[in-house]
Amino acid sequence: MINYYMAEQFAKDRLEEARAVAAQARLVATARPVPESLRVALGLALIRIGRSLAGHSAKGARSPRRATA
């Protein structure tokens, strides 16, 4: 036999939980992405410039290096 009071409480709990998750999803969707700092943007730009200046020869020249301590 089904306990209707328990089923109703279970449904209310699930609905409350779903509303909380939906509210959190709305907050995440409306949040603006944090812009990169100047240091990160400059570093990535320098890496891209260095790779383009090195060309294709630098990609194949990677050989294992010994650690110098």
Beta strands, then each sheet from edge to edge (+ up, - down):
end
